[in-house]
């Protein structure tokens, strides 16, 4: 009986450890929104757990964050956001990978998170709550 309790505690601690490892993110405030950019290495999109109150950032929201110089893109790091085309979002490939290429250009392509390897990032956002409780 005691071994079962220990096994359950080990499982709980392993889950907690994984949650802490998944908390590898940068948080930025911009235009009354809170952005989080999570490191996401070669994992399927379905395994990403959105933090409470957050959603995947829209393409233009992220570009606005970059254009405001509050976040600097690094060469060949892919930042996965909702695809810039509303029509494309309903298809299998609904994500855009925004990146800074070796020539100094910002680029974007559709794709999936599973193949992002060590250069993948997921960008999520939530509206900042106003002090009176309204969003």
Secondary structure by P-SEA (a helix, b strand, c coil): caaaaaaaaaaaaaaaaaaaaaccbbbbbcccbbbbbbbcccccccccccccccccccaaaaaaaaaaccccccccbbbbccccccccccccccbbbbbbccccccbbbbbbcccccccbbbbbbbccccccccc
